[in-house]
Amino acid sequence: MPPPRLLLALLPILLLPAPSPASPDRDIYALAKIKAALVPATAAAASPSPPLADWDPAAASPAHCAFAGVTCDAATSRVVAINLTSLPLHAGTLPPELALLDALTNLTIAACSLPGRIPAGLPSLPALRHLNLSNNNLSGPFPAGDGVAPSSPYFPSLQLLDCYNNNLSGPLPPFGAAHAAALRYLHLGGNYFSGPIPVAYGDVASLEYLGLNGNALSGRIPPELAQLAQLRSLYVGYFNQYDGGVPPEFGGLRSLVLLDMSSCNLTGPIPPELGKLKNLDTLFLLWNRLSGEIPTELGELQSLQSLDLSVNDLAGEIPASLAKLTHLRLLNLFRNHLRGGIPAFVAELPDLEVLQLWENNLTGSLPPGLGRNGRLRNLDVTTNHLTGTVPPELCAGGRLETLVLMDNAFFGPIPESLGACKTLVRVRLSKNFLSGAVPAGLFDLPQANMLELTDNLLTGGLPDVIGGGKIGMLLLGNNGIGGRIPAAIGNLPALQTLSLESNNFSGELPPEIGRLRNLSRLNVSGNHLTGAIPQELTRCASLAAVDVSRNRLTGAIPESITSLKILCTLNVSRNALSGELPTEMSNMTSLTTLDVSYNALTGAVPMQGQFLVFNESSFVGNPGLCGGPLTGSSNDGAACSDNNHDGGGGVLSLRRWDSKKMLVCLAGVFVALVAAFLGGRKGCEAWREAARRRSGAWKMTVFQQRPGFSADDVVECLQEDNIIGKGGAGIVYHGVTRGGAELAIKRLVGRGVGGDRGFSAEVGTLGRIRHRNIVRLLGFVSNRETNLLLYEYMPNGSLGEMLHGGKGGHLGWDARARVALEAARGLCYLHHDCAPRIIHRDVKSNNILLDSAFEAHVADFGLAKFLGGGGGGAAGASECMSAIAGSYGYIAPEYAYTLRVDEKSDVYSFGVVLLELITGRRPVGGFGDGVDIVHWVRKATAELPDTAAAVLAVADRRLSPEPVPLLVGLYDVATACVEEASTDRPNMREVVHMLSQPALAAAAAAATADNAARPDDDLILSF
C-alpha cells in the first residue's frame, strides 16, 4: 500500500481539471501527471529513494522550475526542457499529459528502461525540437499523427529524434517535405519497424543523420534518399531485408561521410557511382549477397579510411586503383571469391592497420614489405592459396596483435622477429609447410593468449624458458618437434589447452604440468614419452580431456585420476601400462569416453557405475583383463577364469549354456526370416503400415507465415553430421533445408506430443514470444514418438563457447558489456513483460547465443516455468524438463533447501554469467573442491580496499584492465545479482537499468572509440 500521506498529497492535484492553456499552472499540473505515470505510487513506496522525489505536486510557480531535470524559461516560468536520463523508470509509462507542455523544446527520457507506448499527442507539441527516448523498452507503433488535431502539424519544430534501441514496431514515422527545413537527426534503429523506407524521407532536405539499422524493414531502398544533399551518416543495415541492391543514385550524396549498409540482403553489383563520394571515410557493405567485381572507381574515394566488403559473392581481383586510398586504415575483403595476388601496393599503404582477406582464392605471396609502415595490427589471410615465406617486417612498428595465416602453403622458417613482437595476442600459422625451429621468443610473449602452429614441418625442441601469463592455448601438434617437454611448461598459469600430439617428444611427462590449474585439455599422444603418468597431473582439477595414447608409458593408471570431477575423455591406449583399473573410476559420472586398449592391464573390469556405458573396444588388447564387456569375447583374458570357475555353474558353463541357447535363437530367427520372405509384398506392406501406425505422420506447426520449408525438410536434417550440441533436454542439429533456410532443430528427450494439448499450448506460448534478444521459436514438428523444436539459427554459437574458447580473449570489455545488457533485456522481457510471465530456470552462458552480428539472444526454454495463468504451465512441459532446475555452478543457494525457484533464481544465475564475463573463467573448476566462481570472487576480493581494486584482482587476464569504470560497473551489478538472500537481489528490470547507466555506456563507448581504427573484434574473428 502507498503511504496515506502521499495519496492525500496527490489526490487534490490528480482530481483537478487542467488549468487554462499556456500557463505555468498548467505546466505544474502536467508535471504532476507525468510524475504519477513515470513513478507509480507502488513503485515510489517500494524504493527508499524514488526518482522525481522533489517533484512536489502542490508546488506553486516558479518552484517547479527547480525540480530535478526540469528547465524553465526565465521570463515566463514555462517548462522548456525535461531531462530524466538514466532514472529507474521501469515501472512507469509516458502519460498523454506530456502534450500539455506546449512550450517544451527538449524532452530527454533516455536509458530509463521505460516500458509502454509513446503518447499519440506528442507530435502536436509546437515547440519541441529535441526528442530523445533512446535505450528504453517502449513498444507499439510510433505515433503517426492520428491523435493530433487536424489543424496541428506533425512535429512542426523537430530537429532531433532519437528512439534507438526500443521495441517499437509498425511502419516508420511519416516524415517528409514538411520537415525539410529543421529535421537534422533521425535515429530509429534497434527496433522492430517493418515495411518499406518511406520515399518521402528523401524530401527531408535538412537531414544530416539517418539511422534505420537493426529493424525489420523490407522493400527496395528508395533512390530518392540521394536527394539528401546534407546527409553525412546513413545507417540502413542489420536485420533489415531489402529487395535489390545499392541504389546507384547514392553516388550523388556528396556530403556523405559514413555509409553502412551491412547485413541487409543486398544483391547485384556495387555501383561504380559510389566512387563519387569524395568525403566518404567509411564504407561498410559486409554480410550481403553483392556480386560482380570490386569497382575500380572505389579508388577515387580519397578520404576513405575503412572499407569492409566482406562476406559477399564478389569475384575478380583486388583493383590496382585502391593504391590511391592513402588514408586507408582498414581493408576487409574476407569470405568472397577474389582471385589473383595480393597487390604490392597493400604493403605501401602508410596508415594500414587491419588487413583481412581470409577465405578467398588468392594466390602468390604476401607482399614482402608488409608491416613496414609500422602500423599493422591485424593480419588474417586464412584459407587461400598463398605461398612463399612469411615477411620478416610484419611487426616492424611493434603493434602487431593478430597474425593468422592458416590453411595456405607458406614455407620456410618462422621469422625470428616475431619472437620479439611483444604485442602479439593471437598467432595462428597452422596447416602450412613452415619448417625449422620455432623462435624461442614465441613461447614468452606477455600478451599472447593463443599460439597455434599445428600441421607444419617444424623441428627443433621447446625452449627452457617458457612464460606468458595470458597464454590459454598452446597448439603444436602434427610437426616434428622433439626433445623433452621442459619443466617450464608449468609456467603458464592461464593455459587451458596443451596440444603436443604427433611429434617426436621423448622422456617423461614433467611433474610440473600439475601446476597448470586451468588446464582443461591435454593431448600428448603419438610421441615417444616414457615413464609413468605423473601423479601431479591429477592436480589439474579443470581437466576435461586427457589423451596420452600411442607412447611408451609404463606403470599403473594413478588412483588419484578419480579426483578429476569433470573429466569427460581419458585415452591411455597403446602404451605399456600395467596393474588394475582403479575401481573408483566407476564413480566418475562425468567420464563419457574411455580407452585403455592395448596395454598390459590386468584384473576384472568393474561392472558397475560408469563402466556400464563402455563397450569392448575400450578394453581390447589387454590379455590380463577380463569380465565386463569382454565377457564371452575373444579378448576376454584368462585372469578371471580361476576365480570365477565353480565346477559347472560358473562363468565357463554359463558361456556354454549361452552358446547352445544362441544356436536355438539363431534357428528361430532364420525360420522367421524365411516366413517373412514367403509373405512377399503383402507382408512387407503390412509391416510398413504397422510402422506408420506406431510412429504416426510428421506434423508441423509454425508460428510465422510462409516458413519456406516442410516437415520432411526438417526431418531430413536429422543426421549425425549435423549435430551441433547435446544436453539433458535433447540433441540440437544444424539444419539447412532444400530451400536454403537455416534452422536449429532441437530433438527433445521423451515421448512425442500425441494428444498432449498441454505441451502444444506451452510451445505455442513460447512461439508467440517476440523480443529482439530472445531466440525465436519458429515452430515444431512432431509425431507420436518425437518432438522437434525449430529455432532460428545462431551462427556464432553460445557466449560460453566463445568466452571460454580460443576466441574469448578477443571479446573485448565493450562487447562483453553489450552482450550482458542484451541478455538482461531478454530475461527482463520474460520476467516482466511477457504474458504469461516466464522463469527461465537454466540461465547460463551456454544458453546465451550470438547471431551473425554477435548480438546476444537468450535461448533454451527446456526448463522454463510459466508464472500466473494457464494452470498447466509447468506440468504440461514436464517431459522436457530436468529434475533439477538449472546447471551446476549457476543454481541459486536457496534452491538447495527449498527446491523452489522464482525470478530471483534467474537473477542469481545471470549474476554468475556476469562474473564469467568479468573473469573469463568457468563457473566451476579450477577453484578447489566445492568452490564455485561466486565464492572464489568473494574470497579473492574480501580484503581489498575498494571496488576498483577488487575487480582488477579478478578481471580476465586476457584483456587489458581498461576502462576501469566499465569493469567496476559490471562488477557492481554482478555482486548485487549473486547476493545470498534472494530478497537482496535486484529484479531484472533493475538489472537492465543498472547496465544501461551512463558510466557503463560511456566506458564502453570509450573502449570502442579506442579501437575505431580497426573493426570490432566481435566481427573480425576468423575461427
Secondary structure as the mmCIF struct_conf table of DSSP 4:
data_model
#
loop_
_struct_conf.conf_type_id
_struct_conf.id
_struct_conf.beg_label_comp_id
_struct_conf.beg_label_asym_id
_struct_conf.beg_label_seq_id
_struct_conf.end_label_comp_id
_struct_conf.end_label_asym_id
_struct_conf.end_label_seq_id
HELX_RH_AL_P HELX_RH_AL_P1 PRO A 4 LEU A 15
BEND BEND1 LEU A 16 LEU A 16
HELX_LH_PP_P HELX_LH_PP_P1 PRO A 17 ALA A 18
BEND BEND2 SER A 20 SER A 23
HELX_RH_AL_P HELX_RH_AL_P2 PRO A 24 LEU A 38
BEND BEND3 VAL A 39 VAL A 39
HELX_RH_AL_P HELX_RH_AL_P3 ALA A 41 ALA A 46
BEND BEND4 PRO A 48 SER A 49
TURN_TY1_P TURN_TY1_P1 PRO A 51 ASP A 54
TURN_TY1_P TURN_TY1_P2 PRO A 57 ALA A 58
TURN_TY1_P TURN_TY1_P3 SER A 61 PRO A 62
HELX_RH_3T_P HELX_RH_3T_P1 ALA A 63 ALA A 66
BEND BEND5 PHE A 67 PHE A 67
TURN_TY1_P TURN_TY1_P4 ALA A 68 GLY A 69
STRN STRN1 VAL A 70 CYS A 72
TURN_TY1_P TURN_TY1_P5 ALA A 74 THR A 76
STRN STRN2 VAL A 79 ASN A 83
TURN_TY1_P TURN_TY1_P6 THR A 85 SER A 86
TURN_TY1_P TURN_TY1_P7 HIS A 90 ALA A 91
HELX_RH_3T_P HELX_RH_3T_P2 PRO A 96 LEU A 100
TURN_TY1_P TURN_TY1_P8 ASP A 102 ALA A 103
STRN STRN3 ASN A 106 THR A 108
BEND BEND6 ALA A 111 CYS A 112
BEND BEND7 GLY A 116 GLY A 116
TURN_TY1_P TURN_TY1_P9 ALA A 120 GLY A 121
HELX_RH_3T_P HELX_RH_3T_P3 LEU A 122 SER A 124
BEND BEND8 PRO A 126 ALA A 127
STRN STRN4 HIS A 130 ASN A 132
BEND BEND9 ASN A 135 ASN A 136
STRN STRN5 SER A 139 PRO A 141
HELX_LH_PP_P HELX_LH_PP_P2 PHE A 142 PRO A 143
BEND BEND10 GLY A 145 GLY A 145
TURN_TY1_P TURN_TY1_P10 ASP A 146 GLY A 147
BEND BEND11 VAL A 148 VAL A 148
TURN_TY1_P TURN_TY1_P11 PRO A 150 SER A 151
BEND BEND12 SER A 152 SER A 152
BEND BEND13 TYR A 154 PHE A 155
TURN_TY1_P TURN_TY1_P12 PRO A 156 SER A 157
STRN STRN6 LEU A 160 ASP A 162
BEND BEND14 ASN A 165 ASN A 166
STRN STRN7 ASN A 167 GLY A 170
BEND BEND15 PRO A 171 PRO A 171
HELX_LH_PP_P HELX_LH_PP_P3 LEU A 172 PRO A 173
HELX_RH_3T_P HELX_RH_3T_P4 ALA A 177 HIS A 179
TURN_TY1_P TURN_TY1_P13 ALA A 180 ALA A 182
STRN STRN8 TYR A 185 HIS A 187
BEND BEND16 GLY A 190 ASN A 191
STRN STRN9 TYR A 192 GLY A 195
HELX_LH_PP_P HELX_LH_PP_P4 PRO A 196 PRO A 198
HELX_RH_3T_P HELX_RH_3T_P5 VAL A 199 ASP A 203
TURN_TY1_P TURN_TY1_P14 ALA A 205 SER A 206
STRN STRN10 TYR A 209 GLY A 211
BEND BEND17 GLY A 214 ASN A 215
STRN STRN11 ALA A 216 LEU A 217
BEND BEND18 GLY A 219 GLY A 219
STRN STRN12 ARG A 220 ARG A 220
HELX_LH_PP_P HELX_LH_PP_P5 ILE A 221 PRO A 222
HELX_RH_3T_P HELX_RH_3T_P6 PRO A 223 GLN A 227
TURN_TY1_P TURN_TY1_P15 ALA A 229 GLN A 230
STRN STRN13 SER A 233 TYR A 235
BEND BEND19 TYR A 238 PHE A 239
STRN STRN14 ASP A 243 ASP A 243
BEND BEND20 GLY A 244 GLY A 244
HELX_RH_3T_P HELX_RH_3T_P7 PRO A 248 GLY A 252
TURN_TY1_P TURN_TY1_P16 ARG A 254 SER A 255
STRN STRN15 LEU A 258 ASP A 260
BEND BEND21 SER A 263 CYS A 264
STRN STRN16 THR A 267 PRO A 269
HELX_LH_PP_P HELX_LH_PP_P6 ILE A 270 PRO A 271
HELX_RH_3T_P HELX_RH_3T_P8 PRO A 272 LYS A 276
TURN_TY1_P TURN_TY1_P17 LYS A 278 ASN A 279
STRN STRN17 THR A 282 PHE A 284
BEND BEND22 TRP A 287 ASN A 288
STRN STRN18 ARG A 289 GLU A 293
HELX_LH_PP_P HELX_LH_PP_P7 ILE A 294 PRO A 295
HELX_RH_3T_P HELX_RH_3T_P9 THR A 296 GLU A 300
TURN_TY1_P TURN_TY1_P18 GLN A 302 SER A 303
STRN STRN19 SER A 306 ASP A 308
BEND BEND23 VAL A 311 ASN A 312
STRN STRN20 ASP A 313 ALA A 315
BEND BEND24 GLY A 316 GLY A 316
HELX_RH_3T_P HELX_RH_3T_P10 ALA A 320 LYS A 324
TURN_TY1_P TURN_TY1_P19 THR A 326 HIS A 327
STRN STRN21 LEU A 330 ASN A 332
BEND BEND25 ARG A 335 ASN A 336
STRN STRN22 ARG A 339 GLY A 341
HELX_LH_PP_P HELX_LH_PP_P8 ILE A 342 PRO A 343
HELX_RH_3T_P HELX_RH_3T_P11 ALA A 344 GLU A 348
TURN_TY1_P TURN_TY1_P20 PRO A 350 ASP A 351
STRN STRN23 VAL A 354 GLN A 356
BEND BEND26 GLU A 359 ASN A 360
STRN STRN24 ASN A 361 SER A 365
TURN_TY1_P TURN_TY1_P21 PRO A 368 ASN A 373
BEND BEND27 GLY A 374 GLY A 374
STRN STRN25 ASN A 378 ASP A 380
BEND BEND28 THR A 383 ASN A 384
STRN STRN26 HIS A 385 GLY A 388
HELX_LH_PP_P HELX_LH_PP_P9 THR A 389 PRO A 391
TURN_TY1_P TURN_TY1_P22 PRO A 392 GLY A 397
BEND BEND29 GLY A 398 GLY A 398
STRN STRN27 THR A 402 VAL A 404
BEND BEND30 ASP A 407 ASN A 408
STRN STRN28 ALA A 409 GLY A 412
HELX_LH_PP_P HELX_LH_PP_P10 PRO A 413 PRO A 415
HELX_RH_AL_P HELX_RH_AL_P4 GLU A 416 GLY A 419
TURN_TY1_P TURN_TY1_P23 ALA A 420 ALA A 420
TURN_TY1_P TURN_TY1_P24 LYS A 422 THR A 423
STRN STRN29 ARG A 426 ARG A 428
BEND BEND31 LYS A 431 ASN A 432
STRN STRN30 PHE A 433 ALA A 437
HELX_LH_PP_P HELX_LH_PP_P11 VAL A 438 PRO A 439
HELX_RH_3T_P HELX_RH_3T_P12 ALA A 440 ASP A 444
BEND BEND32 PRO A 446 GLN A 447
STRN STRN31 MET A 450 GLU A 452
BEND BEND33 ASP A 455 ASN A 456
STRN STRN32 LEU A 457 THR A 459
BEND BEND34 GLY A 460 GLY A 460
STRN STRN33 GLY A 461 GLY A 461
BEND BEND35 ASP A 464 ASP A 464
TURN_TY1_P TURN_TY1_P25 GLY A 469 LYS A 470
STRN STRN34 MET A 473 LEU A 475
BEND BEND36 ASN A 478 ASN A 479
STRN STRN35 GLY A 482 ARG A 484
HELX_RH_3T_P HELX_RH_3T_P13 ALA A 487 ASN A 491
TURN_TY1_P TURN_TY1_P26 PRO A 493 ALA A 494
STRN STRN36 THR A 497 SER A 499
BEND BEND37 SER A 502 ASN A 503
STRN STRN37 ASN A 504 GLU A 508
HELX_LH_PP_P HELX_LH_PP_P12 LEU A 509 PRO A 510
HELX_RH_3T_P HELX_RH_3T_P14 PRO A 511 ARG A 515
TURN_TY1_P TURN_TY1_P27 ARG A 517 ASN A 518
STRN STRN38 ARG A 521 ASN A 523
BEND BEND38 GLY A 526 ASN A 527
STRN STRN39 HIS A 528 ALA A 532
HELX_LH_PP_P HELX_LH_PP_P13 ILE A 533 PRO A 534
HELX_RH_3T_P HELX_RH_3T_P15 GLN A 535 ARG A 539
TURN_TY1_P TURN_TY1_P28 ALA A 541 SER A 542
STRN STRN40 ALA A 545 ASP A 547
BEND BEND39 ARG A 550 ASN A 551
STRN STRN41 ARG A 552 THR A 554
BEND BEND40 GLY A 555 GLY A 555
HELX_LH_PP_P HELX_LH_PP_P14 ALA A 556 PRO A 558
HELX_RH_3T_P HELX_RH_3T_P16 GLU A 559 SER A 563
TURN_TY1_P TURN_TY1_P29 LYS A 565 ILE A 566
STRN STRN42 THR A 569 ASN A 571
BEND BEND41 ARG A 574 ASN A 575
STRN STRN43 SER A 578 GLU A 580
HELX_LH_PP_P HELX_LH_PP_P15 LEU A 581 PRO A 582
HELX_RH_3T_P HELX_RH_3T_P17 THR A 583 ASN A 587
TURN_TY1_P TURN_TY1_P30 THR A 589 SER A 590
STRN STRN44 THR A 593 ASP A 595
BEND BEND42 TYR A 598 ASN A 599
STRN STRN45 ALA A 600 ALA A 604
HELX_LH_PP_P HELX_LH_PP_P16 VAL A 605 PRO A 606
BEND BEND43 GLN A 608 GLN A 608
HELX_RH_3T_P HELX_RH_3T_P18 GLY A 609 VAL A 613
HELX_RH_3T_P HELX_RH_3T_P19 GLU A 616 SER A 618
TURN_TY1_P TURN_TY1_P31 PHE A 619 GLY A 621
TURN_TY1_P TURN_TY1_P32 PRO A 623 PRO A 623
STRN STRN46 GLY A 624 CYS A 626
BEND BEND44 GLY A 627 GLY A 627
HELX_RH_3T_P HELX_RH_3T_P20 GLY A 628 LEU A 630
TURN_TY1_P TURN_TY1_P33 THR A 631 GLY A 632
BEND BEND45 SER A 633 SER A 633
TURN_TY1_P TURN_TY1_P34 SER A 634 ASN A 635
BEND BEND46 ALA A 638 ALA A 638
TURN_TY1_P TURN_TY1_P35 ALA A 639 CYS A 640
HELX_RH_AL_P HELX_RH_AL_P5 SER A 641 ASN A 644
BEND BEND47 GLY A 647 GLY A 650
HELX_RH_AL_P HELX_RH_AL_P6 VAL A 651 SER A 695
STRN STRN47 LYS A 699 VAL A 702
BEND BEND48 PHE A 703 GLN A 705
BEND BEND49 GLY A 708 GLY A 708
HELX_RH_AL_P HELX_RH_AL_P7 ALA A 711 GLU A 716
TURN_TY1_P TURN_TY1_P36 CYS A 717 CYS A 717
HELX_RH_3T_P HELX_RH_3T_P21 GLU A 720 ASN A 722
STRN STRN48 ILE A 723 GLY A 727
TURN_TY1_P TURN_TY1_P37 GLY A 728 ALA A 729
STRN STRN49 GLY A 730 VAL A 736
TURN_TY1_P TURN_TY1_P38 ARG A 738 GLY A 739
STRN STRN50 GLU A 742 LEU A 748
BEND BEND50 VAL A 749 GLY A 750
TURN_TY1_P TURN_TY1_P39 GLY A 754 GLY A 755
HELX_RH_AL_P HELX_RH_AL_P8 ARG A 757 GLY A 767
TURN_TY1_P TURN_TY1_P40 ARG A 768 ARG A 768
TURN_TY1_P TURN_TY1_P41 ARG A 772 ASN A 773
STRN STRN51 ILE A 774 ILE A 774
STRN STRN52 LEU A 777 SER A 782
BEND BEND51 ARG A 784 GLU A 785
STRN STRN53 ASN A 787 GLU A 792
TURN_TY1_P TURN_TY1_P42 PRO A 795 ASN A 796
STRN STRN54 SER A 798 SER A 798
HELX_RH_AL_P HELX_RH_AL_P9 LEU A 799 HIS A 804
BEND BEND52 GLY A 805 GLY A 805
TURN_TY1_P TURN_TY1_P43 GLY A 806 LYS A 807
HELX_RH_3T_P HELX_RH_3T_P22 GLY A 808 HIS A 810
BEND BEND53 LEU A 811 LEU A 811
HELX_RH_AL_P HELX_RH_AL_P10 TRP A 813 CYS A 828
HELX_RH_PI_P HELX_RH_PI_P1 TYR A 829 ASP A 833
BEND BEND54 CYS A 834 PRO A 836
STRN STRN55 ARG A 837 ILE A 839
BEND BEND55 ARG A 841 ARG A 841
HELX_RH_3T_P HELX_RH_3T_P23 SER A 845 ASN A 847
STRN STRN56 ILE A 848 LEU A 850
TURN_TY1_P TURN_TY1_P44 SER A 852 ALA A 853
STRN STRN57 ALA A 856 VAL A 858
TURN_TY1_P TURN_TY1_P45 GLY A 862 LEU A 863
STRN STRN58 LYS A 865 LEU A 867
BEND BEND56 GLY A 868 GLY A 869
TURN_TY1_P TURN_TY1_P46 GLY A 871 GLY A 872
HELX_RH_AL_P HELX_RH_AL_P11 GLY A 873 GLY A 876
TURN_TY1_P TURN_TY1_P47 ALA A 877 ALA A 877
HELX_RH_3T_P HELX_RH_3T_P24 SER A 878 CYS A 880
BEND BEND57 MET A 881 MET A 881
BEND BEND58 ALA A 883 GLY A 886
TURN_TY1_P TURN_TY1_P48 TYR A 888 TYR A 890
BEND BEND59 ILE A 891 ILE A 891
TURN_TY1_P TURN_TY1_P49 PRO A 893 GLU A 894
HELX_RH_AL_P HELX_RH_AL_P12 TYR A 895 THR A 898
HELX_RH_AL_P HELX_RH_AL_P13 GLU A 903 THR A 919
BEND BEND60 PRO A 923 PRO A 923
STRN STRN59 VAL A 924 VAL A 924
BEND BEND61 GLY A 925 PHE A 927
TURN_TY1_P TURN_TY1_P50 ASP A 929 GLY A 930
STRN STRN60 ASP A 932 ASP A 932
HELX_RH_AL_P HELX_RH_AL_P14 ILE A 933 THR A 941
TURN_TY1_P TURN_TY1_P51 ALA A 942 GLU A 943
BEND BEND62 PRO A 945 ASP A 946
HELX_RH_AL_P HELX_RH_AL_P15 THR A 947 VAL A 954
BEND BEND63 ALA A 955 ALA A 955
TURN_TY1_P TURN_TY1_P52 ARG A 957 ARG A 958
BEND BEND64 LEU A 959 LEU A 959
HELX_RH_AL_P HELX_RH_AL_P16 VAL A 964 CYS A 977
TURN_TY1_P TURN_TY1_P53 VAL A 978 VAL A 978
BEND BEND65 GLU A 980 ALA A 981
HELX_RH_3T_P HELX_RH_3T_P25 SER A 982 ASP A 984
BEND BEND66 ARG A 985 ARG A 985
HELX_LH_PP_P HELX_LH_PP_P17 PRO A 986 ASN A 987
HELX_RH_AL_P HELX_RH_AL_P17 MET A 988 LEU A 995
TURN_TY1_P TURN_TY1_P54 SER A 996 SER A 996
HELX_RH_AL_P HELX_RH_AL_P18 PRO A 998 ASP A 1010
TURN_TY1_P TURN_TY1_P55 ASN A 1011 ALA A 1013
BEND BEND67 ARG A 1014 ARG A 1014
HELX_RH_3T_P HELX_RH_3T_P26 ASP A 1017 LEU A 1019
#
